[in-house]
Amino acid sequence: MTLEDFAKRLTSLLGQPVAEETGIEGMFDITLECSSDSLPGFQKMSAAEDAEPAPSVVSALRGLGLDLTPAKVAVKRLIVDSASAVPTEN
């Protein structure tokens, strides 16, 4: 996937906008292994006693050479003020 696609998936996982601002183009095979504790809406799965804890999303991204930095960016939104049914002929 592209880093733009990856940012869109992170947006979906984190429930917050993630903007791709690296400028790096191309296709990548990305595997992100992280703890579900930092992902909203995901159940915590019980880990084996001897298993090492999974890294947070931020740590896992840093392991890929990426970083999440809080910033204000323009985000496209569709806002519907109102809607009504339109009568149609049968």
N, CA, C and O atoms as CSV, one atom per row, in Angstrom:
chain,resi,resn,atom,element,x,y,z
A,1,MET,N,N,0.830,-1.174,0.000
A,1,MET,CA,C,0.000,0.000,0.000
A,1,MET,C,C,0.878,1.241,0.000
A,1,MET,O,O,2.068,1.169,0.305
A,2,THR,N,N,0.300,2.352,-0.335
A,2,THR,CA,C,1.028,3.619,-0.268
A,2,THR,C,C,0.965,4.138,1.169
A,2,THR,O,O,0.147,3.670,1.961
A,3,LEU,N,N,1.814,5.091,1.504
A,3,LEU,CA,C,1.763,5.683,2.838
A,3,LEU,C,C,0.475,6.476,3.025
A,3,LEU,O,O,-0.005,6.616,4.150
A,4,GLU,N,N,-0.086,6.993,1.948
A,4,GLU,CA,C,-1.377,7.685,2.008
A,4,GLU,C,C,-2.471,6.697,2.420
A,4,GLU,O,O,-3.309,7.016,3.262
A,5,ASP,N,N,-2.465,5.497,1.827
A,5,ASP,CA,C,-3.431,4.452,2.206
A,5,ASP,C,C,-3.225,4.026,3.653
A,5,ASP,O,O,-4.190,3.788,4.380
A,6,PHE,N,N,-1.975,3.931,4.064
A,6,PHE,CA,C,-1.659,3.549,5.430
A,6,PHE,C,C,-2.194,4.585,6.416
A,6,PHE,O,O,-2.736,4.227,7.461
A,7,ALA,N,N,-2.041,5.870,6.087
A,7,ALA,CA,C,-2.564,6.945,6.941
A,7,ALA,C,C,-4.083,6.846,7.054
A,7,ALA,O,O,-4.641,7.075,8.127
A,8,LYS,N,N,-4.751,6.507,5.956
A,8,LYS,CA,C,-6.217,6.349,5.990
A,8,LYS,C,C,-6.612,5.190,6.902
A,8,LYS,O,O,-7.596,5.287,7.635
A,9,ARG,N,N,-5.862,4.108,6.862
A,9,ARG,CA,C,-6.157,2.962,7.738
A,9,ARG,C,C,-5.900,3.320,9.196
A,9,ARG,O,O,-6.658,2.912,10.076
A,10,LEU,N,N,-4.847,4.072,9.457
A,10,LEU,CA,C,-4.578,4.520,10.822
A,10,LEU,C,C,-5.690,5.437,11.315
A,10,LEU,O,O,-6.081,5.366,12.480
A,11,THR,N,N,-6.200,6.294,10.440
A,11,THR,CA,C,-7.324,7.162,10.785
A,11,THR,C,C,-8.497,6.317,11.252
A,11,THR,O,O,-9.136,6.622,12.258
A,12,SER,N,N,-8.771,5.261,10.518
A,12,SER,CA,C,-9.879,4.367,10.858
A,12,SER,C,C,-9.621,3.647,12.183
A,12,SER,O,O,-10.525,3.535,13.011
A,13,LEU,N,N,-8.408,3.162,12.388
A,13,LEU,CA,C,-8.064,2.430,13.613
A,13,LEU,C,C,-8.052,3.320,14.845
A,13,LEU,O,O,-8.539,2.926,15.905
A,14,LEU,N,N,-7.498,4.517,14.710
A,14,LEU,CA,C,-7.314,5.396,15.862
A,14,LEU,C,C,-8.528,6.267,16.150
A,14,LEU,O,O,-8.661,6.813,17.246
A,15,GLY,N,N,-9.414,6.396,15.165
A,15,GLY,CA,C,-10.586,7.251,15.354
A,15,GLY,C,C,-10.242,8.730,15.335
A,15,GLY,O,O,-11.029,9.556,15.797
A,16,GLN,N,N,-9.086,9.067,14.812
A,16,GLN,CA,C,-8.640,10.449,14.677
A,16,GLN,C,C,-7.971,10.606,13.326
A,16,GLN,O,O,-7.380,9.656,12.814
A,17,PRO,N,N,-8.054,11.798,12.738
A,17,PRO,CA,C,-7.407,11.993,11.440
A,17,PRO,C,C,-5.895,11.808,11.519
A,17,PRO,O,O,-5.240,12.323,12.425
A,18,VAL,N,N,-5.357,11.070,10.564
A,18,VAL,CA,C,-3.905,10.898,10.420
A,18,VAL,C,C,-3.553,11.358,9.009
A,18,VAL,O,O,-4.054,10.809,8.028
A,19,ALA,N,N,-2.700,12.354,8.914
A,19,ALA,CA,C,-2.303,12.901,7.623
A,19,ALA,C,C,-0.923,12.381,7.249
A,19,ALA,O,O,-0.012,12.368,8.077
A,20,GLU,N,N,-0.772,11.958,6.018
A,20,GLU,CA,C,0.524,11.496,5.515
A,20,GLU,C,C,1.270,12.723,5.026
A,20,GLU,O,O,0.849,13.362,4.062
A,21,GLU,N,N,2.372,13.060,5.678
A,21,GLU,CA,C,3.135,14.246,5.304
A,21,GLU,C,C,4.610,13.946,5.070
A,21,GLU,O,O,5.447,14.847,5.124
A,22,THR,N,N,4.930,12.673,4.810
A,22,THR,CA,C,6.335,12.320,4.572
A,22,THR,C,C,6.776,12.713,3.173
A,22,THR,O,O,7.945,13.024,2.946
A,23,GLY,N,N,5.829,12.698,2.231
A,23,GLY,CA,C,6.180,12.969,0.847
A,23,GLY,C,C,6.820,11.775,0.155
A,23,GLY,O,O,7.235,11.872,-0.999
A,24,ILE,N,N,6.902,10.644,0.861
A,24,ILE,CA,C,7.515,9.445,0.290
A,24,ILE,C,C,6.472,8.726,-0.565
A,24,ILE,O,O,5.379,8.407,-0.096
A,25,GLU,N,N,6.823,8.480,-1.814
A,25,GLU,CA,C,5.894,7.805,-2.725
A,25,GLU,C,C,6.330,6.365,-2.937
A,25,GLU,O,O,7.465,5.991,-2.640
A,26,GLY,N,N,5.414,5.571,-3.453
A,26,GLY,CA,C,5.721,4.187,-3.753
A,26,GLY,C,C,4.805,3.251,-2.995
A,26,GLY,O,O,3.970,3.672,-2.195
A,27,MET,N,N,4.981,1.975,-3.266
A,27,MET,CA,C,4.180,0.933,-2.622
A,27,MET,C,C,5.032,0.246,-1.561
A,27,MET,O,O,6.226,0.015,-1.757
A,28,PHE,N,N,4.398,-0.077,-0.432
A,28,PHE,CA,C,5.106,-0.693,0.684
A,28,PHE,C,C,4.303,-1.864,1.219
A,28,PHE,O,O,3.073,-1.852,1.181
A,29,ASP,N,N,4.994,-2.863,1.712
A,29,ASP,CA,C,4.383,-3.991,2.400
A,29,ASP,C,C,4.531,-3.683,3.888
A,29,ASP,O,O,5.609,-3.859,4.456
A,30,ILE,N,N,3.444,-3.222,4.523
A,30,ILE,CA,C,3.518,-2.737,5.901
A,30,ILE,C,C,2.802,-3.703,6.839
A,30,ILE,O,O,1.646,-4.063,6.616
A,31,THR,N,N,3.501,-4.115,7.883
A,31,THR,CA,C,2.910,-4.915,8.952
A,31,THR,C,C,3.134,-4.156,10.248
A,31,THR,O,O,4.272,-3.887,10.631
A,32,LEU,N,N,2.045,-3.811,10.921
A,32,LEU,CA,C,2.132,-3.063,12.170
A,32,LEU,C,C,1.666,-3.957,13.300
A,32,LEU,O,O,0.486,-4.296,13.385
A,33,GLU,N,N,2.582,-4.337,14.162
A,33,GLU,CA,C,2.251,-5.171,15.310
A,33,GLU,C,C,2.287,-4.298,16.547
A,33,GLU,O,O,3.341,-3.805,16.948
A,34,CYS,N,N,1.098,-4.110,17.159
A,34,CYS,CA,C,1.011,-3.233,18.319
A,34,CYS,C,C,-0.051,-3.733,19.284
A,34,CYS,O,O,-0.841,-4.621,18.966
A,35,SER,N,N,-0.050,-3.145,20.461
A,35,SER,CA,C,-1.014,-3.480,21.493
A,35,SER,C,C,-2.381,-2.928,21.119
A,35,SER,O,O,-2.485,-1.810,20.613
A,36,SER,N,N,-3.427,-3.704,21.363
A,36,SER,CA,C,-4.779,-3.216,21.091
A,36,SER,C,C,-5.249,-2.259,22.175
A,36,SER,O,O,-6.302,-1.637,22.032
A,37,ASP,N,N,-4.477,-2.126,23.271
A,37,ASP,CA,C,-4.847,-1.211,24.361
A,37,ASP,C,C,-4.975,0.226,23.880
A,37,ASP,O,O,-5.817,0.976,24.373
A,38,SER,N,N,-4.144,0.610,22.922
A,38,SER,CA,C,-4.151,1.996,22.453
A,38,SER,C,C,-5.072,2.212,21.251
A,38,SER,O,O,-5.085,3.294,20.664
A,39,LEU,N,N,-5.836,1.190,20.886
A,39,LEU,CA,C,-6.761,1.304,19.758
A,39,LEU,C,C,-8.192,1.342,20.274
A,39,LEU,O,O,-8.660,0.361,20.852
A,40,PRO,N,N,-8.897,2.454,20.078
A,40,PRO,CA,C,-10.263,2.550,20.571
A,40,PRO,C,C,-11.169,1.512,19.915
A,40,PRO,O,O,-11.077,1.271,18.711
A,41,GLY,N,N,-12.033,0.906,20.703
A,41,GLY,CA,C,-12.997,-0.046,20.168
A,41,GLY,C,C,-12.485,-1.460,20.001
A,41,GLY,O,O,-13.232,-2.327,19.548
A,42,PHE,N,N,-11.232,-1.724,20.351
A,42,PHE,CA,C,-10.691,-3.073,20.231
A,42,PHE,C,C,-10.654,-3.730,21.597
A,42,PHE,O,O,-10.277,-3.104,22.589
A,43,GLN,N,N,-11.044,-4.986,21.644
A,43,GLN,CA,C,-11.013,-5.732,22.893
A,43,GLN,C,C,-9.583,-6.125,23.220
A,43,GLN,O,O,-8.786,-6.442,22.338
A,44,LYS,N,N,-9.284,-6.096,24.493
A,44,LYS,CA,C,-7.976,-6.560,24.920
A,44,LYS,C,C,-7.986,-8.083,24.911
A,44,LYS,O,O,-8.849,-8.708,25.527
A,45,MET,N,N,-7.036,-8.668,24.220
A,45,MET,CA,C,-6.941,-10.123,24.160
A,45,MET,C,C,-5.944,-10.571,25.215
A,45,MET,O,O,-4.922,-9.919,25.430
A,46,SER,N,N,-6.240,-11.670,25.863
A,46,SER,CA,C,-5.325,-12.159,26.891
A,46,SER,C,C,-4.079,-12.730,26.226
A,46,SER,O,O,-4.160,-13.525,25.289
A,47,ALA,N,N,-2.940,-12.309,26.728
A,47,ALA,CA,C,-1.658,-12.764,26.181
A,47,ALA,C,C,-1.134,-13.899,27.047
A,47,ALA,O,O,-1.498,-14.026,28.216
A,48,ALA,N,N,-0.291,-14.705,26.467
A,48,ALA,CA,C,0.338,-15.787,27.222
A,48,ALA,C,C,1.218,-15.187,28.311
A,48,ALA,O,O,1.765,-14.097,28.144
A,49,GLU,N,N,1.352,-15.894,29.416
A,49,GLU,CA,C,2.132,-15.407,30.559
A,49,GLU,C,C,3.563,-15.027,30.172
A,49,GLU,O,O,4.089,-14.020,30.647
A,50,ASP,N,N,4.189,-15.829,29.313
A,50,ASP,CA,C,5.591,-15.590,28.971
A,50,ASP,C,C,5.769,-14.689,27.756
A,50,ASP,O,O,6.900,-14.408,27.357
A,51,ALA,N,N,4.677,-14.237,27.167
A,51,ALA,CA,C,4.772,-13.391,25.973
A,51,ALA,C,C,5.177,-11.973,26.368
A,51,ALA,O,O,4.738,-11.447,27.391
A,52,GLU,N,N,6.015,-11.374,25.542
A,52,GLU,CA,C,6.394,-9.986,25.786
A,52,GLU,C,C,5.230,-9.097,25.381
A,52,GLU,O,O,4.546,-9.386,24.399
A,53,PRO,N,N,4.995,-8.018,26.122
A,53,PRO,CA,C,3.887,-7.132,25.759
A,53,PRO,C,C,4.138,-6.481,24.400
A,53,PRO,O,O,5.269,-6.132,24.061
A,54,ALA,N,N,3.069,-6.327,23.636
A,54,ALA,CA,C,3.177,-5.685,22.323
A,54,ALA,C,C,3.407,-4.190,22.522
A,54,ALA,O,O,2.923,-3.616,23.497
A,55,PRO,N,N,4.137,-3.556,21.611
A,55,PRO,CA,C,4.388,-2.122,21.745
A,55,PRO,C,C,3.121,-1.318,21.468
A,55,PRO,O,O,2.179,-1.819,20.853
A,56,SER,N,N,3.107,-0.075,21.924
A,56,SER,CA,C,1.998,0.820,21.621
A,56,SER,C,C,2.025,1.153,20.127
A,56,SER,O,O,3.005,0.864,19.440
A,57,VAL,N,N,0.962,1.752,19.637
A,57,VAL,CA,C,0.898,2.154,18.225
A,57,VAL,C,C,2.047,3.106,17.904
A,57,VAL,O,O,2.704,2.967,16.873
A,58,VAL,N,N,2.285,4.066,18.783
A,58,VAL,CA,C,3.345,5.050,18.551
A,58,VAL,C,C,4.709,4.360,18.482
A,58,VAL,O,O,5.512,4.659,17.598
A,59,SER,N,N,4.970,3.441,19.407
A,59,SER,CA,C,6.255,2.723,19.405
A,59,SER,C,C,6.394,1.852,18.167
A,59,SER,O,O,7.470,1.778,17.572
A,60,ALA,N,N,5.304,1.189,17.776
A,60,ALA,CA,C,5.342,0.334,16.584
A,60,ALA,C,C,5.619,1.163,15.335
A,60,ALA,O,O,6.368,0.730,14.459
A,61,LEU,N,N,5.024,2.348,15.244
A,61,LEU,CA,C,5.265,3.227,14.099
A,61,LEU,C,C,6.713,3.709,14.084
A,61,LEU,O,O,7.340,3.774,13.027
A,62,ARG,N,N,7.236,4.043,15.254
A,62,ARG,CA,C,8.643,4.469,15.330
A,62,ARG,C,C,9.569,3.350,14.877
A,62,ARG,O,O,10.616,3.602,14.281
A,63,GLY,N,N,9.172,2.100,15.166
A,63,GLY,CA,C,9.953,0.956,14.712
A,63,GLY,C,C,9.987,0.849,13.196
A,63,GLY,O,O,10.902,0.251,12.631
A,64,LEU,N,N,8.981,1.432,12.533
A,64,LEU,CA,C,8.940,1.460,11.066
A,64,LEU,C,C,9.610,2.713,10.507
A,64,LEU,O,O,9.678,2.898,9.292
A,65,GLY,N,N,10.109,3.579,11.406
A,65,GLY,CA,C,10.728,4.828,10.963
A,65,GLY,C,C,9.720,5.932,10.745
A,65,GLY,O,O,10.026,6.927,10.088
A,66,LEU,N,N,8.511,5.776,11.288
A,66,LEU,CA,C,7.453,6.777,11.154
A,66,LEU,C,C,7.130,7.344,12.530
A,66,LEU,O,O,7.456,6.736,13.549
A,67,ASP,N,N,6.493,8.503,12.560
A,67,ASP,CA,C,6.145,9.115,13.837
A,67,ASP,C,C,4.799,9.808,13.718
A,67,ASP,O,O,4.468,10.369,12.673
A,68,LEU,N,N,4.029,9.764,14.793
A,68,LEU,CA,C,2.781,10.517,14.864
A,68,LEU,C,C,3.067,11.807,15.621
A,68,LEU,O,O,3.493,11.780,16.776
A,69,THR,N,N,2.831,12.928,14.965
A,69,THR,CA,C,3.075,14.221,15.580
A,69,THR,C,C,1.768,15.003,15.576
A,69,THR,O,O,1.201,15.241,14.510
A,70,PRO,N,N,1.278,15.409,16.750
A,70,PRO,CA,C,0.036,16.189,16.781
A,70,PRO,C,C,0.207,17.497,16.007
A,70,PRO,O,O,1.186,18.219,16.194
A,71,ALA,N,N,-0.746,17.783,15.149
A,71,ALA,CA,C,-0.706,19.013,14.362
A,71,ALA,C,C,-2.100,19.295,13.831
A,71,ALA,O,O,-2.951,18.409,13.759
A,72,LYS,N,N,-2.310,20.528,13.467
A,72,LYS,CA,C,-3.573,20.901,12.833
A,72,LYS,C,C,-3.366,20.856,11.328
A,72,LYS,O,O,-2.479,21.515,10.787
A,73,VAL,N,N,-4.201,20.066,10.661
A,73,VAL,CA,C,-4.138,19.957,9.207
A,73,VAL,C,C,-5.547,20.069,8.647
A,73,VAL,O,O,-6.527,19.818,9.349
A,74,ALA,N,N,-5.638,20.442,7.399
A,74,ALA,CA,C,-6.940,20.528,6.741
A,74,ALA,C,C,-7.476,19.115,6.513
A,74,ALA,O,O,-6.751,18.236,6.047
A,75,VAL,N,N,-8.734,18.908,6.840
A,75,VAL,CA,C,-9.363,17.608,6.675
A,75,VAL,C,C,-10.652,17.807,5.883
A,75,VAL,O,O,-11.451,18.686,6.209
A,76,LYS,N,N,-10.858,17.001,4.852
A,76,LYS,CA,C,-12.083,17.088,4.059
A,76,LYS,C,C,-13.223,16.462,4.841
A,76,LYS,O,O,-13.100,15.348,5.349
A,77,ARG,N,N,-14.321,17.176,4.934
A,77,ARG,CA,C,-15.511,16.693,5.628
A,77,ARG,C,C,-16.734,17.008,4.782
A,77,ARG,O,O,-16.771,18.019,4.081
A,78,LEU,N,N,-17.719,16.152,4.851
A,78,LEU,CA,C,-19.009,16.397,4.215
A,78,LEU,C,C,-19.997,16.628,5.339
A,78,LEU,O,O,-20.213,15.750,6.174
A,79,ILE,N,N,-20.597,17.806,5.361
A,79,ILE,CA,C,-21.563,18.141,6.400
A,79,ILE,C,C,-22.918,18.319,5.741
A,79,ILE,O,O,-23.067,19.119,4.818
A,80,VAL,N,N,-23.905,17.572,6.219
A,80,VAL,CA,C,-25.271,17.672,5.711
A,80,VAL,C,C,-26.070,18.447,6.740
A,80,VAL,O,O,-26.257,17.985,7.865
A,81,ASP,N,N,-26.550,19.641,6.352
A,81,ASP,CA,C,-27.328,20.469,7.273
A,81,ASP,C,C,-28.733,19.927,7.470
A,81,ASP,O,O,-29.265,19.953,8.579
A,82,SER,N,N,-29.326,19.442,6.403
A,82,SER,CA,C,-30.670,18.878,6.522
A,82,SER,C,C,-30.940,17.979,5.324
A,82,SER,O,O,-30.247,18.034,4.308
A,83,ALA,N,N,-31.945,17.169,5.471
A,83,ALA,CA,C,-32.366,16.274,4.396
A,83,ALA,C,C,-33.871,16.103,4.486
A,83,ALA,O,O,-34.441,16.116,5.577
A,84,SER,N,N,-34.510,15.942,3.343
A,84,SER,CA,C,-35.955,15.707,3.350
A,84,SER,C,C,-36.296,14.774,2.196
A,84,SER,O,O,-35.576,14.686,1.201
A,85,ALA,N,N,-37.399,14.094,2.360
A,85,ALA,CA,C,-37.853,13.184,1.314
A,85,ALA,C,C,-38.434,13.983,0.161
A,85,ALA,O,O,-39.139,14.969,0.373
A,86,VAL,N,N,-38.139,13.560,-1.051
A,86,VAL,CA,C,-38.670,14.222,-2.250
A,86,VAL,C,C,-39.778,13.332,-2.797
A,86,VAL,O,O,-39.541,12.160,-3.088
A,87,PRO,N,N,-40.980,13.872,-2.940
A,87,PRO,CA,C,-42.066,13.030,-3.489
A,87,PRO,C,C,-41.748,12.584,-4.910
A,87,PRO,O,O,-41.245,13.366,-5.717
A,88,THR,N,N,-42.041,11.344,-5.205
A,88,THR,CA,C,-41.823,10.786,-6.544
A,88,THR,C,C,-43.118,10.214,-7.072
A,88,THR,O,O,-43.995,9.811,-6.309
A,89,GLU,N,N,-43.226,10.186,-8.378
A,89,GLU,CA,C,-44.400,9.563,-9.002
A,89,GLU,C,C,-44.232,8.059,-9.029
A,89,GLU,O,O,-43.136,7.549,-9.260
A,90,ASN,N,N,-45.335,7.346,-8.789
A,90,ASN,CA,C,-45.298,5.883,-8.841
A,90,ASN,C,C,-45.645,5.382,-10.205
A,90,ASN,O,O,-45.664,4.172,-10.432
